Amino acid sequence: MYTYKIHLHKEAEGGYTVSVPALPGCITYGEDVDEAIAMAKEAIELYVEELQERGEIVPDDSNTLEYSLTLESV
C-alpha cells in the first residue's frame, strides 16, 4: 500500500489541476473536486505501475508530515 499527498489547484477558468509532489510529472485535471481526486487516483496507479514495470523504486509519502502555515502579514 502506498500513501500520496495530492495538491488541488483551483483554476481561474474552472476545474482543478492536481499534482502529486512525490511523483514528479504526475499531474492531472478534473472539472470538480470529486473528479479531480478520481483522476489523481488513476494517474497515480498508472505512474506506479510504470515504475514497477521498469524495476524502479516507488516513492510515497507514508513517512512525510505536512503542515499549512498562515501568515497574517510579513
C-alpha atoms as one frame of an Amber mdcrd trajectory, in Angstrom:
protein
   0.000   0.000   0.000   1.251   3.452  -0.914   0.270   6.837   0.514   0.300
  10.019  -1.546  -0.468  13.625  -0.804  -2.137  15.460  -3.662  -2.404  19.197
  -4.264  -5.551  20.539  -5.891  -5.139  23.948  -7.521  -8.359  25.745  -8.434
  -8.085  27.145 -11.963  -9.425  30.590 -12.894 -11.320  29.118 -15.852 -12.830
  26.411 -13.644 -11.873  22.956 -12.524  -8.838  21.759 -10.607  -5.323  20.811
 -11.614  -3.920  18.079  -9.398  -0.245  17.412  -8.742   1.416  14.621  -6.771
   4.624  16.008  -5.210   6.157  12.568  -4.546   5.761  11.611  -8.214   7.408
  14.256 -10.435   5.363  14.968 -13.549   2.261  13.222 -12.221  -0.320  15.909
 -12.990  -3.979  15.626 -13.965  -7.174  17.673 -14.080 -10.812  17.392 -13.029
 -13.902  19.541 -13.587 -14.721  19.418  -9.854 -13.067  18.189  -6.651 -14.530
  14.664  -6.854 -13.466  14.203 -10.470 -10.025  15.671  -9.741  -9.494  13.169
  -6.919 -10.674  10.270  -9.100  -8.362  11.372 -11.907  -5.467  11.682  -9.436
  -6.032   8.125  -8.220  -5.972   6.833 -11.791  -2.852   8.855 -12.667  -1.039
   7.605  -9.543  -1.936   3.990 -10.300  -0.595   4.285 -13.858   2.558   6.084
 -12.690   3.309   3.453 -10.011   2.584   0.627 -12.462   5.090   2.103 -14.914
   7.773   2.425 -12.210   7.216  -1.183 -11.133   7.422  -2.462 -14.713  10.774
  -0.700 -15.116  12.030  -2.085 -11.792  12.392   1.376 -10.276  11.832   2.370
  -6.664   8.292   3.568  -5.993   8.378   6.636  -3.711   5.472   7.518  -1.458
   4.512   9.916   1.334   3.970   7.398   4.141   6.763   8.946   6.231   6.023
  12.573   5.374   4.312  15.101   7.614   2.623  18.128   6.130   1.563  21.370
   7.747  -0.045  24.532   6.471   1.063  27.838   7.911  -0.874  31.080   7.613
   0.981  34.383   7.913  -1.087  37.496   8.523   1.480  39.907   7.183   5.183
  39.993   6.557
